[in-house]
Amino acid sequence: MVATPPSGSRTQYETDDNQEKAVSLVSEARQDTEIDLEFLYTRDIEFRQETLYFIVVDRFHDGDPENNEGPNPELFDPERQDWGKYWGGDLQGIIDKLDYLKNLGVTALWLTPLFEQVEALFVDNAAMHGYWTRDFKRLNPRYIGKGEDPSLNRTQEQKNTTFDRLIEELHKRNMKLILDIVCNHSNPDFSGKKGELYDDGVKIADFNDDKNGWYHHYGEVTDWEDEWQVQNCELSGLATFNENNSDYRAYIKAAIKQWLDRGVDALRIDTVKHMPIWFWQEFNADIQSYRPDVFTFGEWIYNHPSDDRSVEYANQSGMTLLDFGLCVAIRAALGQGAEGGFHLVQEIFDLDYRYFRANELVTFVGNHDMPRFQSLNADPDILRVAITLIMTSRGIPCIYYGTEQYLHDDTNGGNDPYNRPMMTQWDTDTEMYRLIRLLSGLRRLNPAVSMGGHWQKHLEPDVYCYARRYRDSICFVALNRGETATIANVETELPDGEHTCVLTRNKFEVSHGKIHNLEIPTRSAIVISHVGERVKGQTIVRVQLNGVQTQPGETIVVTGDCPELGNWDISKAYPLEYINTNTWFTEIPFNESVGKMVTYKYAMWRDGHAPLRENLVARRWVIANEGTVKWRDVWASGVEF
């Protein structure tokens, strides 16, 4: 039998024997015996409660000065004045600061790509960012120990590099590693060399001698509104892979699986809009079959919920996306003081129904491709309001390195490369450090924040109040970008009585669900949390249903052939919670049926009308022996019975 992993653990099922065994066990699933099929019936790690922290590795901390010069010393600037060269940050530097990050409340580190890069300048820039890969199966020698042989970097027998120690130290602290990967391109033209790609040191492709068709050769994109050009032509002169080449697809998937085998927990994927959706569907299907628990999110730059194509990728590609739509709205409302203010933010939330997984979009207020937030607005109070917003609203928040230290450089408006300064301060007493730590803890403590619906309670350009709700857990948030404001009556959904702000420890009295004469100080936030009873069970199934339209008074339930789902008695079916007009969600505790296959389908309870059941035979799932798994389904057309 396959060992059952504990909740949140990583599982690896990498042999053909295990896959054959899985097929055999599926045929036995109809028998009433205990079976362990987590590698087939486990979904990606639950990331909605995580706090991500994005690090440009070269600019974080130099923990090992001996590796600074790398294979080409000319690319290293010890004075840290040339923004296009390496400055010495490495993986040992991250290891050295893990306790600092853990105390900050960070639970997952997203690192810029760690692969071996070309060692030359292109337009006066080295590949310190990590997106000009030479070999996807080797580590950048500038990030590991000087004596660590690159030929050992791919082996599973000797996990003895700084990379492996980083993963070990992260997992000791119950933290996760997110690997940044690039499937769209390799490297640009360096003195006549372009797209020279290696497989663990062996050259396998060359853009200028591409007899096996590993690359597209259509020149650079000239019309960004032409979808064919965006997906086939070059981005800034980068050698663009030909996804139709099966050898390329086999190579890139094998390379990424190697890093998953080393302990990587999740993937961030670069430039997903530049490859067709079928490629991502195949890629993610293959990766998730290999490691069913991997969480994946992609970069569709400046995606927006009104953009059909980016929404299609968010819903159908097998990964979620970085939420540029919300980021741009927050930067306009708070960073640039746009007249519409918080109305711009609410307009994005009003379109959440377009997504199947709005609660798993990765949210942020700045990154390595745009000026830092404080280059738009230097007021640290406004930055704290912005961070409070992404930490308490739907989605998975990602903090850009140094934000907690108010790190920014406003040269040239803070544009690239000045949005990537060296981290120089490690103060654990800044107000921002404290705020992130408190709100990260809140995300893990209160399920309303990580899983609940978003309910607007008060909205004007300068003041925004909302409640997050899941079951009987509530989080009420009030934000103010302007001068001190007072709201006569605001609905909170909190239980009556005295409540304490998570951030300020100020007391607030709730009567009939409302706070009267709520005063919100200048450029500040109020966060009040009420945690209800958590769902408990040997195995928790987190159920999410999309694609169903309901009216007031209608409730979605899940019914099935087990006690937890009412044994097909629809009056005893398990109800879901409304999240938005496209999403219903709940957590179901399983005890009696763990280790067994269950059949289930969804139905709609309707006041005064016969229930509406899905028009399909049933869905099937093996309930893991313990831990947390997810069902993600789309409503089949209903029929009355």
VEXBA-904714 format. One record per residue (C-alpha): z negated, x negated, y negated; residue in three letters. Coordinates in steps of 0.02 Angstrom, whole numbers. Last residue first. Example, Ala and Ser with C-alpha at 12.3 -4.5 7.8 and 13.67 -1.06 7.14 Angstrom:
residues 2
      Z      X      Y type
   -357   -684     53  ser
   -390   -615    225  ala
end
This chain:
residues 641
      Z      X      Y type
    490   1838   -750  phe
    578   1796   -914  glu
    696   1648   -923  val
    684   1487  -1023  gly
    811   1350  -1054  ser
    744   1182   -996  ala
    617   1102  -1111  trp
    628    913  -1125  val
    500    807  -1033  asp
    391    656  -1058  arg
    251    644   -932  trp
    133    501   -964  lys
     11    400   -860  val
   -170    350   -885  thr
   -287    268   -761  gly
   -330    313   -582  glu
   -251    354   -414  asn
    -81    384   -494  ala
    -15    563   -488  ile
    156    567   -405  val
    275    674   -505  trp
    396    814   -472  arg
    485    938   -586  arg
    525   1114   -531  ala
    662   1238   -487  val
    736   1261   -661  leu
    744   1400   -790  asn
    583   1359   -881  glu
    465   1506   -887  arg
    444   1638  -1023  leu
    286   1739  -1003  pro
    301   1929  -1020  ala
    268   1993  -1194  his
    119   2057  -1294  gly
     70   1884  -1355  asp
    185   1755  -1279  arg
    131   1618  -1158  trp
    275   1497  -1135  met
    308   1405   -974  ala
    328   1228   -915  tyr
    361   1163   -740  lys
    264   1075   -603  tyr
    272    994   -433  thr
    135    876   -378  val
    144    719   -272  met
    -24    653   -219  lys
   -130    501   -262  gly
   -241    603   -377  val
   -237    790   -342  ser
   -422    833   -339  glu
   -465    732   -495  asn
   -333    754   -629  phe
   -379    772   -813  pro
   -237    841   -921  ile
   -202    771  -1094  glu
    -96    875  -1211  thr
     64    878  -1313  phe
    193    996  -1387  trp
    336    926  -1492  thr
    491    995  -1578  asn
    415   1114  -1707  thr
    271    993  -1734  asn
    113    941  -1641  ile
     66   1104  -1554  tyr
    -60   1077  -1415  glu
    -25   1108  -1230  leu
   -108   1238  -1119  pro
   -148   1210   -933  tyr
    -96   1356   -821  ala
   -231   1475   -760  lys
   -142   1636   -814  ser
     17   1558   -746  ile
    -51   1556   -569  asp
     63   1424   -494  trp
    -85   1331   -416  asn
   -174   1330   -585  gly
   -113   1163   -652  leu
   -269   1061   -608  glu
   -281   1153   -442  pro
   -108   1095   -385  cys
     62   1179   -363  asp
    113   1189   -545  gly
     94   1261   -719  thr
    113   1181   -889  val
     79   1285  -1043  val
    167   1311  -1210  ile
     88   1435  -1330  thr
    165   1576  -1433  glu
     67   1669  -1566  gly
    168   1598  -1709  pro
    346   1565  -1648  gln
    405   1429  -1530  thr
    561   1321  -1514  gln
    563   1201  -1367  val
    653   1034  -1369  gly
    509    918  -1331  asn
    365    918  -1208  leu
    230    784  -1198  gln
     99    773  -1062  val
    -31    636  -1058  arg
    -92    632   -878  val
   -270    568   -862  ile
   -324    504   -693  thr
   -504    504   -631  gln
   -542    629   -768  gly
   -615    645   -941  lys
   -541    726  -1096  val
   -640    674  -1247  arg
   -766    790  -1330  glu
   -745    802  -1517  gly
   -738    663  -1645  val
   -757    709  -1828  his
   -689    581  -1951  ser
   -687    580  -2141  ile
   -572    463  -2237  val
   -574    456  -2427  ile
   -449    345  -2517  ala
   -436    259  -2685  ser
   -327    232  -2837  arg
   -450    308  -2962  thr
   -591    404  -2879  pro
   -564    563  -2777  ile
   -683    703  -2827  glu
   -688    854  -2711  leu
   -747   1003  -2809  asn
   -779   1107  -2653  his
   -748   1036  -2480  ile
   -685   1168  -2361  lys
   -708   1218  -2178  gly
   -821   1364  -2220  his
   -935   1239  -2309  ser
   -911   1051  -2294  val
  -1029    937  -2388  glu
   -975    759  -2423  phe
  -1075    598  -2412  lys
  -1015    426  -2470  asn
  -1009    292  -2334  arg
   -862    212  -2430  thr
   -734    184  -2293  leu
   -781    302  -2150  val
   -830    439  -2272  cys
   -986    531  -2212  thr
   -998    716  -2168  his
  -1129    848  -2206  glu
  -1110   1020  -2130  gly
   -974   1141  -2081  asp
   -849   1084  -1951  pro
   -697    993  -2021  leu
   -534   1090  -2040  glu
   -520   1006  -2213  thr
   -467   1145  -2333  glu
   -478   1088  -2513  val
   -564   1179  -2654  asn
   -580   1130  -2838  ala
   -488    965  -2819  ile
   -547    828  -2937  thr
   -444    676  -2986  ala
   -490    502  -3046  thr
   -334    412  -3108  glu
   -181    387  -3003  gly
   -129    342  -2825  arg
   -257    457  -2743  asn
   -272    484  -2556  leu
   -379    612  -2462  ala
   -391    603  -2272  val
   -473    721  -2147  phe
   -484    669  -1964  cys
   -521    805  -1837  ile
   -563    810  -1651  ser
   -581    983  -1572  asp
   -412    979  -1482  arg
   -308    857  -1584  tyr
   -303    870  -1773  arg
   -251    756  -1915  arg
   -292    830  -2085  ala
   -203    799  -2248  tyr
   -238    770  -2432  cys
   -118    690  -2555  tyr
   -148    659  -2739  val
    -34    577  -2870  asp
    129    672  -2847  pro
     44    832  -2789  glu
     -2    889  -2616  leu
   -156    969  -2539  his
   -192   1016  -2358  lys
    -42    946  -2260  gln
    -69    955  -2073  trp
    -18    812  -1959  his
    -33    842  -1772  gly
   -138    736  -1656  gly
   -111    584  -1545  met
   -171    426  -1631  ser
   -273    499  -1773  val
   -335    655  -1683  ala
   -389    544  -1537  pro
   -535    476  -1639  asn
   -615    316  -1574  leu
   -463    205  -1551  arg
   -386    248  -1718  arg
   -557    241  -1802  leu
   -582     62  -1743  gly
   -418     13  -1824  ser
   -474    105  -1980  leu
   -635      5  -1996  leu
   -554   -164  -1962  arg
   -409   -128  -2080  ile
   -529    -79  -2219  leu
   -640   -232  -2195  arg
   -494   -352  -2205  tyr
   -430   -259  -2357  met
   -596   -271  -2447  glu
   -598   -458  -2416  thr
   -748   -524  -2318  asp
   -661   -601  -2167  thr
   -578   -736  -2274  asp
   -447   -832  -2176  trp
   -337   -903  -2315  gln
   -181  -1010  -2314  thr
    -47   -913  -2220  met
    117   -994  -2267  met
    238   -886  -2365  pro
    369   -774  -2282  arg
    415   -645  -2416  asn
    481   -791  -2518  tyr
    627   -813  -2398  pro
    683   -676  -2424  asp
    642   -575  -2580  asn
    476   -587  -2672  gly
    554   -540  -2838  gly
    640   -708  -2850  asn
    470   -793  -2833  thr
    337   -659  -2810  asp
    240   -745  -2671  asp
    122   -634  -2571  his
    -38   -641  -2467  leu
   -165   -504  -2511  tyr
   -281   -581  -2379  gln
   -273   -428  -2264  glu
    -86   -425  -2293  thr
    -78   -601  -2222  gly
     31   -557  -2073  tyr
    124   -391  -2089  tyr
     16   -249  -2023  ile
     97   -128  -1898  cys
     35     50  -1881  pro
     83    156  -1730  ile
    139    330  -1781  gly
     58    481  -1861  arg
    -51    457  -2014  ser
   -220    370  -2027  thr
   -174    184  -2023  met
     -9    210  -2114  ile
    -94    300  -2259  leu
   -245    185  -2267  thr
   -124     38  -2284  ile
    -40    121  -2434  ala
   -206    163  -2517  val
   -264    -17  -2489  arg
   -104    -83  -2568  leu
   -135     30  -2719  ile
   -309    -44  -2740  asp
   -239   -221  -2726  pro
   -132   -191  -2882  asp
     14   -314  -2870  ala
    146   -179  -2854  asn
    320   -222  -2793  leu
    279   -402  -2748  ser
    118   -329  -2680  gln
    215   -235  -2547  phe
    299   -392  -2484  arg
    482   -408  -2527  pro
    596   -356  -2384  met
    661   -434  -2222  asp
    499   -513  -2159  his
    403   -349  -2161  asn
    326   -218  -2275  gly
    240    -48  -2278  val
    234    -18  -2090  phe
    248    118  -1958  thr
    303    102  -1777  val
    366    270  -1716  leu
    259    327  -1570  glu
    187    487  -1647  asn
    364    540  -1696  ala
    412    539  -1512  arg
    549    668  -1483  phe
    607    650  -1662  tyr
    692    779  -1773  arg
    531    879  -1781  tyr
    460    737  -1887  asp
    568    796  -2032  leu
    425    870  -2134  asp
    335    702  -2113  phe
    475    619  -2212  ile
    467    748  -2352  glu
    278    724  -2355  gln
    302    543  -2404  val
    421    583  -2547  leu
    302    720  -2608  his
    170    583  -2618  phe
    245    518  -2778  gly
    395    615  -2842  gly
    396    513  -3002  glu
    412    349  -2910  ala
    267    229  -2936  gly
    359     77  -2866  gln
    235     20  -2733  gly
    150    187  -2708  leu
    282    323  -2698  ala
    434    210  -2678  ala
    352     92  -2554  arg
    281    240  -2459  ile
    452    325  -2448  ala
    539    164  -2395  val
    411    136  -2256  cys
    422    317  -2197  leu
    610    306  -2172  gly
    599    129  -2104  phe
    499    189  -1953  asp
    521     49  -1826  leu
    600    130  -1676  leu
    559    205  -1506  thr
    640    150  -1345  met
    739    227  -1202  gly
    899    249  -1303  ser
    894    440  -1313  gln
    768    495  -1444  asn
    755    349  -1564  ala
    938    306  -1537  tyr
    991    485  -1573  glu
    880    485  -1729  val
    970    330  -1790  ser
   1138    415  -1765  arg
   1090    581  -1844  asp
   1025    505  -2006  asp
    908    635  -2084  ser
    757    556  -1998  pro
    799    389  -2081  his
    845    217  -2017  asn
    837     78  -2144  tyr
    863    -59  -2015  ile
    873      6  -1838  trp
    742   -112  -1768  glu
    682    -71  -1593  gly
    526    -24  -1497  phe
    481    -52  -1315  thr
    322    -24  -1214  phe
    320    -98  -1039  val
    225     -3   -902  asp
    371     30   -786  pro
    407   -157   -765  arg
    564   -183   -661  tyr
    620     -3   -673  ser
    574     -9   -857  gln
    681   -163   -886  ile
    831    -89   -795  asp
    819     80   -881  ala
    792     -7  -1048  asn
    949   -112  -1030  phe
   1057     29   -963  glu
   1004    149  -1102  gln
   1017     10  -1229  trp
   1196    -30  -1177  phe
   1243    154  -1177  trp
   1180    168  -1356  ile
   1312     50  -1423  pro
   1256   -115  -1503  met
   1236   -155  -1687  his
   1110    -16  -1719  lys
    984   -110  -1609  val
    968   -256  -1730  thr
    812   -338  -1654  asp
    712   -274  -1506  ile
    522   -276  -1503  arg
    458   -289  -1326  leu
    290   -254  -1246  ala
    158   -330  -1131  asp
    218   -509  -1103  val
    128   -580   -951  gly
    237   -722   -884  arg
    333   -601   -775  asp
    380   -506   -932  leu
    448   -670   -998  trp
    561   -693   -846  gln
    614   -511   -856  lys
    684   -548  -1029  ile
    793   -688   -964  ala
    856   -586   -815  ala
    905   -444   -932  lys
    999   -562  -1048  ile
   1092   -647   -906  tyr
   1142   -490   -811  ala
   1209   -411   -970  arg
   1309   -568  -1011  tyr
   1382   -574   -837  asp
   1427   -389   -849  ser
   1535   -419  -1003  asn
   1551   -253  -1093  asn
   1406   -303  -1205  glu
   1515   -433  -1290  asn
   1389   -537  -1385  phe
   1407   -566  -1571  thr
   1410   -745  -1636  ala
   1320   -729  -1803  leu
   1429   -739  -1959  gly
   1318   -627  -2065  ser
   1325   -484  -1938  leu
   1485   -499  -1839  glu
   1596   -356  -1784  cys
   1575   -243  -1633  asn
   1438   -116  -1665  gln
   1446   -108  -1855  val
   1635   -118  -1849  gln
   1648     32  -1732  trp
   1525    130  -1838  glu
   1629    110  -1997  asp
   1511    148  -2142  glu
   1465    -37  -2156  trp
   1646    -81  -2195  asp
   1682   -268  -2196  thr
   1586   -320  -2039  val
   1625   -499  -1994  glu
   1764   -559  -1879  gly
   1830   -466  -1727  tyr
   1800   -595  -1591  his
   1671   -513  -1477  his
   1579   -634  -1365  tyr
   1551   -671  -1180  trp
   1736   -661  -1140  gly
   1751   -783   -995  asn
   1871   -902  -1083  lys
   1762   -909  -1237  asp
   1798  -1084  -1298  asp
   1750  -1067  -1482  asn
   1613   -939  -1445  phe
   1541  -1050  -1309  asp
   1456   -986  -1152  ala
   1361  -1048   -998  ile
   1283  -1214  -1048  lys
   1144  -1261   -927  val
    974  -1293  -1008  gly
    885  -1141   -940  asp
   1041  -1035   -961  asp
   1123  -1098  -1120  tyr
   1228  -1021  -1259  leu
   1342  -1108  -1384  glu
   1381   -965  -1503  gly
   1455  -1074  -1638  lys
   1479  -1261  -1656  lys
   1601  -1312  -1792  gly
   1471  -1392  -1903  ser
   1343  -1257  -1862  phe
   1430  -1088  -1846  asp
   1310   -945  -1813  pro
   1191   -917  -1666  asn
   1159   -790  -1527  ser
   1194   -607  -1552  his
   1154   -427  -1506  asn
   1018   -446  -1375  cys
    884   -517  -1489  val
    703   -515  -1428  ile
    532   -508  -1512  asp
    394   -521  -1382  leu
    242   -409  -1406  ile
     81   -485  -1337  leu
    -71   -377  -1302  lys
   -257   -391  -1339  met
   -399   -354  -1219  asn
   -488   -512  -1279  arg
   -464   -604  -1115  lys
   -287   -536  -1119  his
   -251   -628  -1281  leu
   -325   -791  -1216  glu
   -219   -785  -1058  glu
    -63   -741  -1157  ile
    -93   -886  -1276  leu
   -127  -1004  -1131  arg
     40   -957  -1055  asp
    131   -995  -1217  phe
     36  -1158  -1235  thr
    115  -1207  -1071  thr
     32  -1214   -899  asn
    101  -1070   -800  lys
    161  -1177   -656  gln
    227  -1075   -509  glu
    307   -938   -613  gln
    436  -1057   -682  thr
    532  -1024   -843  arg
    450  -1149   -959  asn
    449  -1289   -832  leu
    617  -1361   -885  ser
    554  -1362  -1064  pro
    432  -1504  -1018  asp
    269  -1484  -1113  glu
    228  -1652  -1191  gly
    244  -1597  -1372  lys
    141  -1442  -1339  gly
    220  -1275  -1383  ile
    291  -1194  -1541  tyr
    408  -1331  -1599  arg
    481  -1342  -1423  pro
    556  -1167  -1445  asn
    533  -1090  -1273  leu
    667  -1083  -1141  arg
    754   -941  -1049  lys
    842   -863  -1198  phe
    930  -1027  -1239  asp
   1016  -1060  -1405  arg
    941   -919  -1507  thr
    974   -895  -1691  trp
    843   -760  -1729  tyr
    686   -868  -1724  gly
    634   -861  -1907  his
    622  -1052  -1917  met
    808  -1060  -1875  ala
    842  -1191  -2007  ala
    916  -1146  -2176  asn
   1027  -1242  -2297  asp
   1176  -1126  -2267  val
   1155  -1160  -2080  phe
   1047  -1311  -2041  leu
   1031  -1385  -1868  ala
    923  -1376  -1712  glu
    986  -1215  -1630  val
    841  -1113  -1565  gln
    738  -1111  -1404  glu
    656   -941  -1384  phe
    494   -887  -1467  leu
    563   -741  -1566  pro
    448   -680  -1708  thr
    278   -630  -1641  leu
    209   -453  -1624  trp
     24   -465  -1586  leu
    -69   -315  -1513  ala
   -250   -256  -1533  thr
   -287   -308  -1712  val
   -456   -244  -1771  gly
   -488   -382  -1897  leu
   -619   -452  -1779  asn
   -483   -478  -1648  lys
   -374   -564  -1777  leu
   -508   -688  -1829  tyr
   -552   -713  -1646  asp
   -370   -750  -1609  leu
   -355   -880  -1747  lys
   -352  -1041  -1643  asp
   -235   -959  -1517  ile
   -115   -921  -1659  ile
   -115  -1102  -1714  gly
    -87  -1156  -1536  gln
     68  -1046  -1538  leu
    145  -1138  -1685  asp
    155  -1147  -1875  gly
    224  -1313  -1936  gly
    321  -1284  -2096  trp
    498  -1270  -2028  tyr
    639  -1271  -2155  lys
    723  -1141  -2266  gly
    577  -1122  -2386  trp
    585  -1306  -2436  asp
    417  -1338  -2521  gln
    304  -1346  -2370  arg
    258  -1529  -2401  glu
    276  -1571  -2216  pro
    456  -1506  -2218  asp
    529  -1501  -2041  phe
    716  -1483  -2008  leu
    750  -1669  -2032  glu
    633  -1706  -1886  pro
    763  -1639  -1760  asn
    695  -1617  -1583  pro
    527  -1556  -1650  gly
    449  -1632  -1805  glu
    298  -1518  -1800  asn
    248  -1539  -1617  asn
    108  -1665  -1650  glu
     31  -1557  -1786  pro
    -41  -1435  -1655  asp
   -134  -1286  -1729  gly
    -21  -1260  -1879  asp
    -58  -1082  -1936  his
     45   -928  -1985  phe
    211   -978  -2063  arg
    307  -1044  -1911  asp
    253   -895  -1805  val
    311   -758  -1923  val
    172   -642  -1868  ile
    170   -452  -1855  phe
      2   -370  -1821  tyr
     -2   -208  -1721  leu
   -149    -87  -1714  thr
   -145      8  -1550  glu
   -199    187  -1513  gln
    -21    252  -1495  arg
     24    109  -1378  phe
     -6    191  -1208  glu
     74     68  -1088  ile
    243    127  -1027  asp
    258    257   -890  arg
    191    253   -713  thr
    276    351   -574  tyr
    391    226   -491  leu
    284     70   -498  phe
    130    179   -484  glu
    185    242   -313  leu
     21    244   -219  asp
     15    378    -86  ile
   -124    484    -14  glu
    -64    601    121  thr
    -19    786    111  asp
    160    761    168  gln
    291    799     38  arg
    277    621    -23  ala
    339    547    141  glu
    519    530     80  ser
    453    450    -79  val
    359    324     27  leu
    517    260    107  ser
    603    239    -60  val
    453    145   -127  ala
    449     31     25  lys
    627    -19    -10  glu
    577    -63   -188  gln
    425   -161   -129  asn
    529   -259     -6  asp
    658   -298   -141  asp
    523   -391   -235  thr
    467   -378   -416  glu
    331   -250   -429  tyr
    221   -309   -572  gln
     83   -205   -647  thr
     -3   -226   -814  arg
   -171   -145   -848  ser
   -203     -2   -968  gly
   -310     96   -844  ser
   -344     -3   -687  pro
   -198    -45   -573  pro
   -180     31   -399  thr
   -129    -98   -271  ala
     31    -55   -178  val
      0      0      0  met
end
